[in-house]
């Protein structure tokens, strides 16, 4: 941990989340098991801080989002909701913008992200899952977009949920607020895989990600974000042509191509296999 990172991202006073970094794999861990990892303004702020820290940490190559306890997250904390009910419009707007920033920071995180989900994943938890690149859930995990039961809407998470589920499925589950299973979440593209051993299921995915070009994966995420509207016009063609040309002449692109033709490992694989494991942990679980 450098002095600059410590100054920019103060991780010394975390209350509701913990983190770890080993062998290039970072973990952001929801750590309020006593209240089913429910969101409040403190947890949201702390998650933003940890994401910012790992986004610029040179040893972080993959980020795992997980939770301690029986449930991934039950959604909004009741005490936080009581505060919101007493806030005026401007206060509520600022509160909502903080949650929106969390979702955006996770969605735009410059390295691959994997959400590991057990138990309940309600409300804002679905935003986190759908904003992650890859999601795996246990067979007994359950999901719910329950906001309309409270006279509310799943507003700031809706871009990520609708992108994953599609608009048609989103209409059903946002309007009915019915629970759905891991099996249905798989069909709806909310998750990619179902396994009761989350760590084992994640292991081959993590290994695959660690073998890939860090720059290449970061650029893939930016590329797909740009293409989300589905429009294929001249601007799209020009943009994608520029992207591949630019990465071919980049340092990492050149290294990858040369390594392929020289039948050797690229330097990012060599660095990972030969470097002793960095170990940066807080609130170990």
NUPA-325511 format. One line per field, with one value per residue: residue number from 1; residue in three letters; x, y, z of N, C-alpha, C in turn. Coordinates in nm, 2 decimals, padded with zeros to 4 digits. Example, Ala and Ser with C-alpha at 12.3 -4.5 7.8 and 13.67 -1.06 7.14 Angstrom:
! NUPA-325511
nr	1;2
rest	ALA;SER
n_X	01.32;01.28
n_Y	-00.57;-00.22
n_Z	00.78;00.71
ca_X	01.23;01.37
ca_Y	-00.45;-00.11
ca_Z	00.78;00.71
c_X	01.32;01.29
c_Y	-00.33;00.00
c_Z	00.78;00.79
//
This chain:
! NUPA-325511
nr	1;2;3;4;5;6;7;8;9;10;11;12;13;14;15;16;17;18;19;20;21;22;23;24;25;26;27;28;29;30;31;32;33;34;35;36;37;38;39;40;41;42;43;44;45;46;47;48;49;50;51;52;53;54;55;56;57;58;59;60;61;62;63;64;65;66;67;68;69;70;71;72;73;74;75;76;77;78;79;80;81;82;83;84;85;86;87;88;89;90;91;92;93;94;95;96;97;98;99;100;101;102;103;104;105;106;107;108;109;110;111;112;113;114;115;116;117;118;119;120;121;122;123;124;125;126;127;128;129;130;131;132;133;134;135;136;137;138;139;140;141;142;143;144;145;146;147;148;149;150;151;152;153;154;155;156;157;158;159;160;161;162;163;164;165;166;167;168;169;170;171;172;173;174;175;176;177;178;179;180;181;182;183;184;185;186;187;188;189;190;191;192;193;194;195;196;197;198;199;200;201;202;203;204;205;206;207;208;209;210;211;212;213;214;215;216;217;218;219;220;221;222;223;224;225;226;227;228;229;230;231;232;233;234;235;236;237;238;239;240;241;242;243;244;245;246;247;248;249;250;251;252;253;254;255;256;257;258;259;260;261;262;263;264;265;266;267;268;269;270;271;272;273;274;275;276;277;278;279;280;281;282;283;284;285
rest	UNK;UNK;UNK;UNK;UNK;UNK;UNK;UNK;UNK;UNK;UNK;UNK;UNK;UNK;UNK;UNK;UNK;UNK;UNK;UNK;UNK;UNK;UNK;UNK;UNK;UNK;UNK;UNK;UNK;UNK;UNK;UNK;UNK;UNK;UNK;UNK;UNK;UNK;UNK;UNK;UNK;UNK;UNK;UNK;UNK;UNK;UNK;UNK;UNK;UNK;UNK;UNK;UNK;UNK;UNK;UNK;UNK;UNK;UNK;UNK;UNK;UNK;UNK;UNK;UNK;UNK;UNK;UNK;UNK;UNK;UNK;UNK;UNK;UNK;UNK;UNK;UNK;UNK;UNK;UNK;UNK;UNK;UNK;UNK;UNK;UNK;UNK;UNK;UNK;UNK;UNK;UNK;UNK;UNK;UNK;UNK;UNK;UNK;UNK;UNK;UNK;UNK;UNK;UNK;UNK;UNK;UNK;UNK;UNK;UNK;UNK;UNK;UNK;UNK;UNK;UNK;UNK;UNK;UNK;UNK;UNK;UNK;UNK;UNK;UNK;UNK;UNK;UNK;UNK;UNK;UNK;UNK;UNK;UNK;UNK;UNK;UNK;UNK;UNK;UNK;UNK;UNK;UNK;UNK;UNK;UNK;UNK;UNK;UNK;UNK;UNK;UNK;UNK;UNK;UNK;UNK;UNK;UNK;UNK;UNK;UNK;UNK;UNK;UNK;UNK;UNK;UNK;UNK;UNK;UNK;UNK;UNK;UNK;UNK;UNK;UNK;UNK;UNK;UNK;UNK;UNK;UNK;UNK;UNK;UNK;UNK;UNK;UNK;UNK;UNK;UNK;UNK;UNK;UNK;UNK;UNK;UNK;UNK;UNK;UNK;UNK;UNK;UNK;UNK;UNK;UNK;UNK;UNK;UNK;UNK;UNK;UNK;UNK;UNK;UNK;UNK;UNK;UNK;UNK;UNK;UNK;UNK;UNK;UNK;UNK;UNK;UNK;UNK;UNK;UNK;UNK;UNK;UNK;UNK;UNK;UNK;UNK;UNK;UNK;UNK;UNK;UNK;UNK;UNK;UNK;UNK;UNK;UNK;UNK;UNK;UNK;UNK;UNK;UNK;UNK;UNK;UNK;UNK;UNK;UNK;UNK;UNK;UNK;UNK;UNK;UNK;UNK;UNK;UNK;UNK;UNK;UNK;UNK;UNK;UNK;UNK;UNK;UNK;UNK;UNK;UNK;UNK;UNK;UNK;UNK
n_X	00.08;00.07;00.18;00.04;-00.19;-00.30;-00.36;-00.55;-00.75;-00.88;-00.87;-00.88;-01.08;-01.30;-01.62;-01.84;-01.77;-01.51;-01.18;-00.95;-00.64;-00.48;-00.24;-00.30;-00.57;-00.83;-01.06;-01.38;-01.57;-01.89;-01.99;-02.18;-02.32;-02.50;-02.72;-02.80;-02.64;-02.74;-02.78;-02.66;-02.60;-02.33;-02.22;-02.24;-02.07;-01.83;-01.79;-01.75;-01.51;-01.33;-01.35;-01.24;-00.98;-00.88;-00.91;-00.70;-00.49;-00.19;-00.14;-00.38;-00.57;-00.80;-01.13;-01.32;-01.65;-01.82;-02.00;-02.02;-02.18;-02.52;-02.66;-02.64;-02.72;-02.98;-03.09;-03.20;-03.12;-03.32;-03.31;-03.18;-03.37;-03.57;-03.45;-03.44;-03.70;-03.76;-03.61;-03.56;-03.62;-03.37;-03.18;-03.25;-03.19;-02.91;-02.85;-02.94;-02.77;-02.53;-02.56;-02.60;-02.35;-02.19;-02.29;-02.22;-01.94;-01.87;-01.97;-01.80;-01.55;-01.21;-01.11;-01.17;-01.47;-01.62;-01.91;-02.01;-02.27;-02.49;-02.78;-03.02;-03.07;-03.16;-03.34;-03.12;-02.90;-02.93;-02.86;-02.58;-02.50;-02.57;-02.42;-02.17;-01.92;-01.93;-02.13;-02.20;-02.41;-02.55;-02.75;-02.97;-03.00;-03.19;-03.38;-03.50;-03.68;-03.80;-03.91;-04.15;-04.34;-04.31;-04.39;-04.20;-03.94;-03.70;-03.48;-03.20;-03.06;-03.18;-03.07;-02.87;-02.98;-03.19;-03.04;-02.91;-03.13;-03.30;-03.55;-03.82;-03.84;-03.76;-03.98;-04.17;-04.06;-03.99;-04.24;-04.41;-04.27;-04.21;-04.04;-03.76;-03.59;-03.25;-03.22;-03.40;-03.29;-03.06;-03.16;-03.25;-03.02;-02.91;-02.74;-02.45;-02.39;-02.46;-02.38;-02.30;-02.06;-01.91;-01.65;-01.49;-01.62;-01.56;-01.29;-01.16;-01.25;-01.13;-00.86;-00.85;-00.89;-00.67;-00.47;-00.49;-00.44;-00.41;-00.46;-00.60;-00.83;-00.94;-00.99;-01.18;-01.40;-01.46;-01.51;-01.74;-01.92;-01.95;-02.09;-02.34;-02.59;-02.66;-02.65;-02.53;-02.35;-02.18;-02.02;-01.98;-01.84;-01.61;-01.51;-01.46;-01.27;-01.07;-01.00;-00.90;-00.68;-00.53;-00.47;-00.32;-00.08;00.00;00.21;00.15;-00.01;00.17;00.35;00.20;00.14;00.40;00.49;00.32;00.40;00.66;00.63;00.62;00.54;00.35;00.46;00.29;00.18;00.41;00.50;00.29;00.32;00.58;00.61;00.60;00.32;00.13;00.00;-00.25;-00.46;-00.77;-00.98;-01.01;-01.18
n_Y	-00.12;00.21;00.54;00.73;00.60;00.54;00.79;00.88;00.69;00.60;00.33;00.27;00.29;00.12;-00.01;-00.17;-00.32;-00.54;-00.62;-00.79;-00.89;-01.11;-01.28;-01.14;-01.14;-00.96;-00.90;-00.78;-00.75;-00.78;-00.71;-00.73;-00.93;-00.97;-00.81;-00.91;-00.81;-00.57;-00.27;00.06;00.41;00.43;00.18;00.19;00.41;00.31;00.09;00.22;00.35;00.13;00.01;00.22;00.22;-00.04;-00.01;00.13;-00.01;-00.16;-00.43;-00.56;-00.77;-00.90;-00.87;-00.98;-00.99;-01.04;-01.19;-01.20;-01.44;-01.58;-01.46;-01.28;-01.01;-00.83;-00.61;-00.27;-00.11;-00.10;00.11;00.30;00.35;00.46;00.71;00.81;00.86;01.08;01.28;01.57;01.66;01.73;01.62;01.35;01.32;01.35;01.13;00.92;00.96;00.88;00.60;00.55;00.61;00.41;00.18;00.26;00.28;00.01;-00.11;00.01;-00.06;-00.11;-00.36;-00.72;-00.84;-01.04;-01.17;-01.34;-01.52;-01.59;-01.71;-01.46;-01.21;-00.91;-00.62;-00.35;-00.52;-00.68;-00.49;-00.47;-00.73;-00.74;-00.54;-00.65;-00.83;-01.10;-01.35;-01.58;-01.81;-01.98;-02.28;-02.24;-01.97;-01.67;-01.42;-01.08;-00.80;-00.58;-00.32;-00.19;-00.28;-00.12;00.12;00.24;00.26;00.06;00.24;00.35;00.12;00.01;00.05;-00.14;-00.38;-00.41;-00.42;-00.67;-00.85;-00.79;-00.58;-00.67;-00.89;-00.75;-00.58;-00.76;-00.86;-00.63;-00.51;-00.70;-00.77;-01.03;-01.31;-01.48;-01.78;-01.92;-02.08;-01.96;-01.70;-01.77;-01.83;-01.58;-01.43;-01.30;-01.42;-01.63;-01.89;-02.17;-02.30;-02.48;-02.46;-02.20;-02.08;-02.28;-02.30;-02.05;-02.06;-02.17;-01.97;-01.74;-01.82;-01.82;-01.55;-01.43;-01.51;-01.36;-01.06;-00.77;-00.50;-00.56;-00.68;-00.47;-00.29;-00.43;-00.42;-00.14;-00.12;-00.28;-00.14;00.09;-00.01;-00.08;00.03;-00.10;-00.01;-00.01;00.18;00.42;00.55;00.36;00.16;00.31;00.36;00.10;00.01;00.19;00.12;-00.14;-00.10;00.07;-00.08;-00.28;-00.16;-00.08;-00.11;-00.34;-00.48;-00.53;-00.69;-00.91;-01.01;-01.06;-01.25;-01.46;-01.53;-01.60;-01.81;-01.81;-01.73;-01.43;-01.12;-01.05;-01.29;-01.42;-01.25;-01.29;-01.56;-01.58;-01.40;-01.35;-01.40;-01.11;-00.98;-00.83;-00.74;-00.68;-00.70;-00.99;-01.28
n_Z	00.00;-00.10;00.00;-00.13;-00.22;00.03;00.13;-00.06;-00.06;00.22;00.42;00.68;00.86;00.82;00.86;00.78;00.56;00.44;00.31;00.09;-00.06;-00.26;-00.45;-00.68;-00.68;-00.57;-00.30;-00.22;00.05;00.18;00.50;00.71;00.85;01.06;01.00;00.77;00.57;00.48;00.30;00.38;00.42;00.50;00.44;00.16;00.10;00.20;00.03;-00.22;-00.16;-00.13;-00.38;-00.54;-00.44;-00.52;-00.79;-00.89;-00.79;-00.85;-00.82;-00.82;-01.01;-01.06;-00.93;-00.67;-00.56;-00.27;00.02;00.37;00.59;00.59;00.39;00.08;00.04;00.19;00.08;00.12;00.43;00.72;00.91;00.76;00.56;00.72;00.78;00.52;00.46;00.61;00.49;00.29;-00.06;-00.19;-00.02;-00.04;-00.31;-00.32;-00.16;-00.32;-00.54;-00.44;-00.41;-00.68;-00.78;-00.67;-00.81;-01.07;-01.05;-00.99;-01.22;-01.42;-01.34;-01.39;-01.42;-01.44;-01.28;-01.04;-00.90;-00.61;-00.49;-00.23;-00.06;00.02;-00.22;-00.26;-00.39;-00.41;-00.41;-00.64;-00.83;-00.78;-00.85;-01.12;-01.22;-01.21;-01.39;-01.41;-01.26;-01.00;-00.84;-00.55;-00.53;-00.37;-00.36;-00.37;-00.53;-00.56;-00.67;-00.49;-00.46;-00.54;-00.36;-00.15;-00.24;-00.40;-00.65;-00.84;-00.91;-00.95;-00.99;-01.21;-01.48;-01.50;-01.42;-01.61;-01.84;-01.81;-01.77;-01.97;-02.11;-02.12;-01.93;-01.71;-01.67;-01.58;-01.33;-01.19;-01.16;-01.04;-00.81;-00.73;-00.58;-00.72;-00.83;-00.82;-01.04;-01.22;-01.23;-01.36;-01.62;-01.68;-01.72;-01.51;-01.35;-01.42;-01.37;-01.16;-00.85;-00.55;-00.43;-00.42;-00.43;-00.55;-00.80;-00.90;-00.93;-01.18;-01.35;-01.25;-01.28;-01.56;-01.62;-01.50;-01.67;-01.89;-02.09;-01.90;-02.00;-02.23;-02.13;-01.99;-02.19;-02.34;-02.17;-02.18;-02.45;-02.49;-02.33;-02.48;-02.70;-02.61;-02.69;-02.92;-03.18;-03.50;-03.68;-03.89;-03.71;-03.51;-03.65;-03.72;-03.46;-03.35;-03.53;-03.49;-03.22;-03.23;-03.40;-03.24;-03.01;-03.11;-03.16;-02.92;-02.62;-02.46;-02.64;-02.85;-02.71;-02.65;-02.91;-03.01;-02.82;-02.88;-03.14;-03.09;-02.94;-02.65;-02.31;-02.25;-02.09;-01.88;-01.78;-01.70;-01.50;-01.31;-01.25;-01.14;-00.94;-00.59;-00.37;-00.32;-00.02;00.12;00.35;00.53;00.80;00.80;00.70
ca_X	00.00;00.16;00.13;-00.06;-00.32;-00.36;-00.42;-00.67;-00.85;-00.86;-00.94;-00.84;-01.20;-01.41;-01.71;-01.94;-01.71;-01.37;-01.12;-00.83;-00.57;-00.38;-00.21;-00.36;-00.72;-00.89;-01.19;-01.46;-01.66;-01.99;-01.95;-02.28;-02.40;-02.60;-02.84;-02.81;-02.56;-02.83;-02.72;-02.69;-02.51;-02.20;-02.17;-02.22;-01.95;-01.71;-01.77;-01.70;-01.37;-01.25;-01.34;-01.15;-00.85;-00.84;-00.91;-00.57;-00.38;-00.12;-00.14;-00.51;-00.60;-00.94;-01.20;-01.43;-01.75;-01.88;-02.06;-02.02;-02.31;-02.61;-02.73;-02.56;-02.77;-03.13;-03.13;-03.18;-03.12;-03.44;-03.28;-03.15;-03.49;-03.64;-03.38;-03.48;-03.84;-03.76;-03.52;-03.62;-03.59;-03.23;-03.11;-03.28;-03.12;-02.77;-02.84;-02.95;-02.65;-02.42;-02.58;-02.58;-02.20;-02.15;-02.32;-02.14;-01.80;-01.86;-01.99;-01.69;-01.43;-01.12;-01.06;-01.28;-01.53;-01.70;-02.00;-02.04;-02.40;-02.56;-02.90;-03.11;-03.01;-03.28;-03.32;-02.99;-02.81;-02.94;-02.78;-02.44;-02.48;-02.59;-02.31;-02.05;-01.90;-01.96;-02.20;-02.23;-02.50;-02.58;-02.88;-03.08;-03.01;-03.32;-03.37;-03.63;-03.69;-03.92;-03.93;-04.29;-04.42;-04.29;-04.43;-04.08;-03.90;-03.56;-03.44;-03.06;-03.01;-03.25;-03.00;-02.79;-03.07;-03.26;-02.94;-02.89;-03.25;-03.38;-03.66;-03.94;-03.83;-03.76;-04.11;-04.24;-04.01;-04.00;-04.38;-04.47;-04.19;-04.20;-03.91;-03.73;-03.48;-03.12;-03.25;-03.46;-03.18;-02.97;-03.23;-03.27;-02.89;-02.87;-02.61;-02.39;-02.36;-02.51;-02.29;-02.30;-01.93;-01.88;-01.50;-01.45;-01.68;-01.49;-01.14;-01.12;-01.27;-01.02;-00.73;-00.85;-00.87;-00.53;-00.38;-00.52;-00.39;-00.49;-00.51;-00.70;-00.96;-01.00;-01.04;-01.30;-01.51;-01.49;-01.57;-01.88;-02.00;-01.98;-02.17;-02.46;-02.72;-02.68;-02.65;-02.41;-02.35;-02.04;-01.94;-01.95;-01.74;-01.49;-01.46;-01.41;-01.15;-00.96;-00.97;-00.81;-00.55;-00.45;-00.42;-00.22;00.05;00.03;00.31;00.10;-00.05;00.29;00.41;00.11;00.16;00.54;00.49;00.25;00.48;00.79;00.60;00.65;00.44;00.36;00.52;00.19;00.17;00.54;00.50;00.20;00.37;00.71;00.60;00.54;00.18;00.11;-00.10;-00.30;-00.59;-00.83;-01.10;-01.01;-01.30
ca_Y	00.00;00.33;00.66;00.80;00.52;00.55;00.93;00.89;00.59;00.57;00.21;00.23;00.30;00.04;-00.07;-00.26;-00.40;-00.57;-00.64;-00.87;-00.90;-01.22;-01.34;-01.06;-01.15;-00.87;-00.93;-00.67;-00.84;-00.72;-00.77;-00.69;-01.05;-00.96;-00.75;-00.97;-00.73;-00.46;-00.14;00.19;00.51;00.39;00.07;00.24;00.49;00.22;00.01;00.31;00.37;00.01;00.00;00.32;00.17;-00.15;00.03;00.18;-00.09;-00.23;-00.58;-00.61;-00.81;-00.95;-00.83;-01.07;-00.93;-01.15;-01.14;-01.29;-01.48;-01.66;-01.39;-01.18;-00.88;-00.82;-00.48;-00.15;-00.12;-00.04;00.24;00.39;00.38;00.56;00.84;00.86;00.90;01.21;01.37;01.65;01.61;01.75;01.52;01.22;01.32;01.32;00.99;00.84;00.97;00.80;00.46;00.54;00.61;00.28;00.10;00.30;00.24;-00.13;-00.14;00.06;-00.10;-00.14;-00.50;-00.81;-00.85;-01.17;-01.16;-01.47;-01.49;-01.69;-01.67;-01.36;-01.10;-00.83;-00.48;-00.30;-00.63;-00.72;-00.39;-00.51;-00.85;-00.72;-00.45;-00.73;-00.89;-01.25;-01.38;-01.72;-01.81;-02.11;-02.33;-02.19;-01.82;-01.61;-01.28;-01.01;-00.65;-00.56;-00.18;-00.14;-00.31;-00.01;00.24;00.29;00.20;00.02;00.34;00.36;-00.01;-00.03;00.03;-00.26;-00.50;-00.42;-00.47;-00.81;-00.93;-00.75;-00.49;-00.75;-00.96;-00.65;-00.53;-00.85;-00.88;-00.50;-00.48;-00.80;-00.79;-01.17;-01.37;-01.58;-01.87;-01.92;-02.14;-01.85;-01.60;-01.82;-01.81;-01.43;-01.38;-01.23;-01.50;-01.71;-02.03;-02.21;-02.39;-02.47;-02.44;-02.08;-02.06;-02.38;-02.26;-01.93;-02.08;-02.17;-01.84;-01.65;-01.86;-01.78;-01.41;-01.40;-01.55;-01.27;-00.92;-00.67;-00.39;-00.61;-00.70;-00.33;-00.23;-00.51;-00.36;-00.01;-00.15;-00.33;-00.03;00.18;-00.08;-00.12;00.07;-00.19;00.06;-00.04;00.28;00.45;00.59;00.24;00.10;00.38;00.34;-00.03;00.00;00.27;00.05;-00.26;-00.05;00.13;-00.18;-00.36;-00.08;-00.05;-00.19;-00.47;-00.55;-00.58;-00.80;-01.03;-01.07;-01.12;-01.37;-01.57;-01.58;-01.65;-01.93;-01.80;-01.66;-01.28;-01.08;-01.04;-01.42;-01.44;-01.17;-01.35;-01.69;-01.57;-01.31;-01.41;-01.35;-00.99;-01.01;-00.71;-00.78;-00.61;-00.77;-01.12;-01.36
ca_Z	00.00;-00.11;00.08;-00.22;-00.21;00.17;00.14;-00.15;-00.02;00.36;00.45;00.82;00.95;00.76;00.96;00.72;00.46;00.46;00.18;00.09;-00.19;-00.26;-00.58;-00.78;-00.67;-00.47;-00.25;-00.15;00.13;00.26;00.63;00.81;00.85;01.16;00.94;00.63;00.47;00.43;00.26;00.44;00.36;00.54;00.36;00.02;00.10;00.21;-00.10;-00.32;-00.12;-00.16;-00.53;-00.58;-00.40;-00.60;-00.93;-00.92;-00.73;-00.96;-00.80;-00.84;-01.15;-01.06;-00.81;-00.63;-00.47;-00.19;00.14;00.49;00.65;00.51;00.28;00.01;00.09;00.20;00.02;00.20;00.57;00.77;00.97;00.65;00.50;00.80;00.75;00.38;00.47;00.67;00.42;00.18;-00.20;-00.22;00.06;-00.10;-00.44;-00.29;-00.11;-00.44;-00.63;-00.38;-00.46;-00.83;-00.80;-00.64;-00.92;-01.19;-01.02;-01.01;-01.37;-01.50;-01.27;-01.50;-01.41;-01.43;-01.15;-01.02;-00.78;-00.56;-00.43;-00.15;00.02;-00.04;-00.30;-00.28;-00.41;-00.46;-00.43;-00.78;-00.90;-00.77;-00.93;-01.27;-01.26;-01.21;-01.52;-01.40;-01.13;-00.97;-00.72;-00.50;-00.58;-00.29;-00.36;-00.41;-00.58;-00.56;-00.69;-00.41;-00.43;-00.56;-00.24;-00.06;-00.31;-00.45;-00.78;-00.84;-01.01;-00.99;-01.03;-01.33;-01.61;-01.49;-01.42;-01.74;-01.94;-01.79;-01.78;-02.08;-02.07;-02.10;-01.80;-01.60;-01.65;-01.49;-01.19;-01.12;-01.14;-00.95;-00.69;-00.69;-00.57;-00.82;-00.79;-00.89;-01.17;-01.30;-01.24;-01.47;-01.74;-01.71;-01.74;-01.39;-01.31;-01.53;-01.32;-01.03;-00.78;-00.41;-00.39;-00.50;-00.45;-00.65;-00.93;-00.94;-00.94;-01.32;-01.42;-01.20;-01.35;-01.70;-01.62;-01.46;-01.78;-02.00;-02.09;-01.82;-02.08;-02.32;-02.06;-01.96;-02.32;-02.37;-02.09;-02.24;-02.59;-02.47;-02.28;-02.59;-02.79;-02.55;-02.76;-03.03;-03.31;-03.58;-03.78;-03.93;-03.59;-03.45;-03.73;-03.70;-03.33;-03.34;-03.61;-03.42;-03.10;-03.26;-03.45;-03.13;-02.91;-03.18;-03.16;-02.78;-02.56;-02.42;-02.76;-02.91;-02.63;-02.67;-03.04;-03.02;-02.74;-02.95;-03.25;-03.04;-02.86;-02.51;-02.23;-02.24;-01.96;-01.77;-01.73;-01.63;-01.37;-01.22;-01.20;-01.08;-00.82;-00.46;-00.35;-00.24;00.08;00.17;00.40;00.64;00.84;00.74;00.74
c_X	00.09;00.10;00.02;-00.19;-00.38;-00.43;-00.55;-00.78;-00.82;-00.94;-00.92;-00.97;-01.32;-01.49;-01.80;-01.89;-01.57;-01.31;-01.00;-00.77;-00.46;-00.36;-00.28;-00.51;-00.76;-01.03;-01.25;-01.57;-01.76;-01.99;-02.05;-02.38;-02.52;-02.73;-02.85;-02.75;-02.65;-02.75;-02.76;-02.59;-02.36;-02.14;-02.15;-02.09;-01.82;-01.68;-01.71;-01.55;-01.29;-01.24;-01.24;-01.00;-00.80;-00.84;-00.78;-00.45;-00.32;-00.12;-00.28;-00.54;-00.74;-01.01;-01.32;-01.52;-01.83;-01.93;-02.04;-02.16;-02.39;-02.66;-02.63;-02.59;-02.92;-03.18;-03.11;-03.20;-03.25;-03.42;-03.25;-03.27;-03.58;-03.58;-03.43;-03.62;-03.86;-03.68;-03.61;-03.57;-03.44;-03.15;-03.13;-03.20;-02.97;-02.75;-02.85;-02.83;-02.54;-02.44;-02.56;-02.43;-02.15;-02.17;-02.24;-01.99;-01.78;-01.87;-01.87;-01.56;-01.34;-01.07;-01.18;-01.33;-01.62;-01.78;-02.03;-02.16;-02.46;-02.68;-02.97;-03.02;-03.13;-03.25;-03.19;-02.89;-02.81;-02.86;-02.63;-02.41;-02.48;-02.48;-02.18;-02.04;-01.95;-02.03;-02.23;-02.31;-02.52;-02.72;-02.99;-03.08;-03.14;-03.31;-03.51;-03.60;-03.81;-03.97;-04.07;-04.38;-04.41;-04.33;-04.31;-04.05;-03.75;-03.49;-03.29;-03.00;-03.07;-03.17;-02.92;-02.87;-03.14;-03.16;-02.91;-03.01;-03.32;-03.50;-03.79;-03.95;-03.83;-03.89;-04.19;-04.19;-04.00;-04.14;-04.44;-04.40;-04.19;-04.06;-03.89;-03.60;-03.35;-03.14;-03.31;-03.36;-03.09;-03.03;-03.24;-03.14;-02.85;-02.74;-02.57;-02.38;-02.42;-02.42;-02.30;-02.16;-01.88;-01.73;-01.45;-01.50;-01.60;-01.35;-01.10;-01.14;-01.16;-00.89;-00.73;-00.83;-00.73;-00.43;-00.39;-00.45;-00.47;-00.54;-00.61;-00.83;-01.03;-01.06;-01.17;-01.42;-01.55;-01.56;-01.71;-01.97;-02.04;-02.08;-02.31;-02.59;-02.75;-02.68;-02.52;-02.42;-02.20;-01.96;-01.90;-01.83;-01.61;-01.43;-01.40;-01.28;-01.04;-00.91;-00.87;-00.68;-00.47;-00.40;-00.32;-00.08;00.09;00.14;00.26;00.05;00.07;00.35;00.33;00.13;00.30;00.55;00.43;00.34;00.61;00.76;00.65;00.54;00.46;00.40;00.42;00.17;00.30;00.54;00.41;00.26;00.50;00.71;00.54;00.41;00.18;00.00;-00.14;-00.44;-00.64;-00.96;-01.11;-01.13;-01.27
c_Y	00.12;00.44;00.73;00.73;00.54;00.69;00.94;00.81;00.54;00.45;00.17;00.23;00.22;-00.02;-00.18;-00.34;-00.44;-00.60;-00.73;-00.87;-01.01;-01.27;-01.27;-01.06;-01.06;-00.92;-00.81;-00.75;-00.76;-00.79;-00.72;-00.81;-01.04;-00.89;-00.79;-00.88;-00.62;-00.34;-00.03;00.28;00.49;00.28;00.11;00.32;00.41;00.14;00.10;00.33;00.25;-00.01;00.10;00.28;00.06;-00.11;00.07;00.10;-00.18;-00.39;-00.64;-00.64;-00.85;-00.91;-00.93;-00.99;-01.04;-01.10;-01.25;-01.32;-01.56;-01.59;-01.29;-01.04;-00.87;-00.69;-00.36;-00.17;-00.04;00.10;00.35;00.44;00.48;00.70;00.90;00.92;01.04;01.32;01.45;01.60;01.62;01.64;01.38;01.21;01.29;01.18;00.90;00.84;00.89;00.65;00.45;00.54;00.48;00.18;00.13;00.26;00.10;-00.17;-00.10;00.03;-00.15;-00.28;-00.60;-00.83;-00.98;-01.15;-01.31;-01.45;-01.61;-01.63;-01.56;-01.25;-01.01;-00.69;-00.44;-00.41;-00.68;-00.62;-00.43;-00.63;-00.82;-00.62;-00.52;-00.79;-01.03;-01.27;-01.53;-01.72;-01.96;-02.15;-02.27;-02.03;-01.78;-01.46;-01.21;-00.86;-00.60;-00.42;-00.14;-00.18;-00.20;00.13;00.31;00.23;00.16;00.11;00.33;00.23;-00.05;-00.04;-00.10;-00.39;-00.52;-00.46;-00.62;-00.89;-00.91;-00.67;-00.57;-00.82;-00.86;-00.60;-00.63;-00.85;-00.74;-00.47;-00.58;-00.81;-00.93;-01.22;-01.47;-01.66;-01.85;-01.97;-02.03;-01.74;-01.64;-01.80;-01.66;-01.36;-01.28;-01.29;-01.58;-01.86;-02.05;-02.32;-02.37;-02.46;-02.32;-02.06;-02.16;-02.34;-02.14;-01.95;-02.09;-02.04;-01.74;-01.69;-01.81;-01.63;-01.37;-01.42;-01.45;-01.13;-00.83;-00.56;-00.44;-00.63;-00.56;-00.27;-00.30;-00.45;-00.22;-00.03;-00.19;-00.22;00.07;00.12;-00.12;-00.08;-00.02;-00.13;00.04;00.06;00.31;00.49;00.46;00.17;00.17;00.36;00.21;-00.05;00.07;00.19;-00.06;-00.21;00.00;00.03;-00.26;-00.29;-00.05;-00.14;-00.33;-00.55;-00.61;-00.69;-00.92;-01.09;-01.13;-01.25;-01.49;-01.62;-01.64;-01.77;-01.93;-01.73;-01.51;-01.24;-01.07;-01.18;-01.46;-01.37;-01.24;-01.48;-01.68;-01.48;-01.37;-01.33;-01.22;-01.03;-00.89;-00.73;-00.69;-00.68;-00.91;-01.20;-01.51
c_Z	00.00;-00.03;00.00;-00.21;-00.07;00.18;00.06;-00.10;00.12;00.40;00.60;00.91;00.90;00.87;00.90;00.60;00.50;00.32;00.20;-00.05;-00.18;-00.40;-00.69;-00.78;-00.55;-00.43;-00.19;-00.08;00.20;00.40;00.74;00.82;00.95;01.11;00.80;00.53;00.41;00.40;00.35;00.38;00.39;00.46;00.21;00.01;00.11;00.09;-00.21;-00.29;-00.16;-00.31;-00.59;-00.55;-00.49;-00.75;-00.98;-00.86;-00.83;-00.94;-00.81;-00.98;-01.17;-00.93;-00.79;-00.53;-00.40;-00.06;00.25;00.53;00.55;00.39;00.21;00.05;00.08;00.14;00.12;00.35;00.62;00.83;00.87;00.58;00.58;00.79;00.62;00.39;00.53;00.60;00.32;00.04;-00.22;-00.14;00.00;-00.24;-00.41;-00.24;-00.23;-00.53;-00.57;-00.42;-00.61;-00.86;-00.77;-00.75;-01.04;-01.17;-01.04;-01.16;-01.45;-01.43;-01.38;-01.51;-01.40;-01.29;-01.15;-00.89;-00.74;-00.46;-00.36;-00.08;-00.06;-00.11;-00.34;-00.32;-00.47;-00.48;-00.58;-00.87;-00.90;-00.85;-01.08;-01.31;-01.26;-01.35;-01.52;-01.27;-01.12;-00.84;-00.67;-00.54;-00.50;-00.28;-00.41;-00.44;-00.58;-00.58;-00.62;-00.39;-00.44;-00.44;-00.14;-00.12;-00.37;-00.59;-00.77;-00.94;-01.05;-01.03;-01.17;-01.46;-01.61;-01.49;-01.55;-01.85;-01.93;-01.82;-01.91;-02.03;-02.04;-01.96;-01.69;-01.57;-01.55;-01.35;-01.12;-01.08;-01.04;-00.81;-00.64;-00.67;-00.69;-00.78;-00.86;-01.03;-01.27;-01.33;-01.35;-01.61;-01.78;-01.73;-01.62;-01.34;-01.43;-01.49;-01.19;-00.97;-00.63;-00.35;-00.47;-00.53;-00.55;-00.79;-00.98;-00.98;-01.09;-01.39;-01.38;-01.27;-01.50;-01.71;-01.59;-01.58;-01.90;-01.98;-02.01;-01.91;-02.18;-02.26;-02.03;-02.08;-02.36;-02.30;-02.15;-02.37;-02.57;-02.42;-02.39;-02.69;-02.73;-02.62;-02.88;-03.17;-03.38;-03.70;-03.81;-03.81;-03.52;-03.52;-03.72;-03.57;-03.31;-03.42;-03.55;-03.30;-03.13;-03.31;-03.33;-03.04;-02.98;-03.16;-03.01;-02.73;-02.53;-02.54;-02.84;-02.84;-02.65;-02.80;-03.06;-02.94;-02.81;-03.06;-03.21;-02.95;-02.71;-02.44;-02.24;-02.10;-01.85;-01.70;-01.65;-01.50;-01.27;-01.16;-01.12;-00.95;-00.70;-00.44;-00.27;-00.14;00.15;00.22;00.51;00.67;00.78;00.79;00.74
//
